Amino acid sequence: MSTTDIPSPFDAATPFLVLVNARGERSLWPEWRGTPAGWTVLSGPAPREECEKRLRLP
């Protein structure tokens, strides 16, 4: 199996979170992965499209 055959967790039909770190950087994150250290949940869980909109908000 090549790396191009490995599915991305961001392509899955799964709930997503919008995370934010201490610098105010935001990240789209699949809920099933758990929140990494140094990040907090800003919004979600929600469908990917809804979370992508939240990423663009000030």
PyMOL commands that set and color helices and strands:
alter all, ss='L'
color gray80, all
select helices_A, chain A and resi 3-5+31-33+48-56
alter helices_A, ss='H'
color red, helices_A
select strands_A, chain A and resi 16-21+26-30+39-46
alter strands_A, ss='S'
color yellow, strands_A
deselect
rebuild
show_as cartoon
